[in-house]
Amino acid sequence: MARILIPTPLRQFAEKNDTVELPGATVAEVLAALTARFPELKKNLYSEEGKLRSFVNVYLNDEDIRYIGKESAAVQDSDTLSIVPSIAGGSHVG
């Protein structure tokens, strides 16, 4: 089973887990298993259209999935998926 690293801001939707192990042959299958186990995560990861939100970055063994096949990228049992939400902020000085 693949290991999924859950970032601190999303742990409240995943029973406070920082990691979980779930099955899946592709990134999409692993993320589907994750949102099936923790349904509250789905609205934080996916848009109403069922697409990964633009501010959610997913890495497969430190590789951004956008460059290695997106959600169809193959996942092995020894792989690690990291969910990294983009953080915006700062201040305008003017």
N, C-alpha and C positions, 0 to 999 in steps of 0.2 A: 504494500500500500504506500502511496505517496504521502509525504509529510507536508502539511500546510502550516505556514507561519502566519498567525493572525496578529495584526498590529494592535497596539494598545487601544486606539479609539474604537475599534470594532469588537473588542473582547466582550463588551457588555451585551452584545447580540449573539455571543457564542459561549454562553455559560461561563464566562471569564477564562476560557481556555486560551493559552498563548500558542499552542500547537495542537493539531489533530492529525490523525492518520486515516486516510480514506482511499477507497479503490477508484480506479478509472484508467482507461487506456489513453485518454487525451486530456488536455487541460479542461476542455468543456465538460467532460464526464466527471472529473474530480471536483470542479466547481459546482456542478449539479448535485453531486453527493453532499458537498458542504452546505449548500442552501436547502437541501432536503432535510439534513440533520438540524440545521439552525435556520429556520424560515425567516427570522427577523433580519438575517444578513442579506437576503435577496434584494430588498429595497435599497440597501446601501451599496450594493455592488452592480445592480442592473437597472437600466432605465425601464420605463413603461413598455417600450418596444422589445424588451428582452435583450438589449445590447449591453455589454459592459460599459459602465459609465466612463466618460472621458477622463475623469480625475482619478480613476482606479488603475493603477499599474500592477501588472502581474508578471512576476519573474519566475522562470523555470531554471533552477540551478544558476542563478545570477544572470541569466539571459532574458532580456525583455521579450515577452512572447510576440510583440508586434513585429519583431524581426526574424522569428523562427517558426512562422506558421500560425500565429495568433492562437485562437482557442482550439484549433485542430492539431496543434503540436503534440507529438506523442509523449506519453509519460511512462516512465519505468517505476518499479516499486521502490527503487533506491533514490528517486528524485525528490527534490524539495521545491514546493511552490511558495512564493512569498507574495503577499498582497500588500501593496504600498500605496496608500492614498496620498494624492498630491496635497501639499499644504500651501495655501495662499496666505499672504499677509504682508505686513509691512506698514509703513505710514507714508503719507504724502507730506512733504515739508514744502511750504510755499509761501 
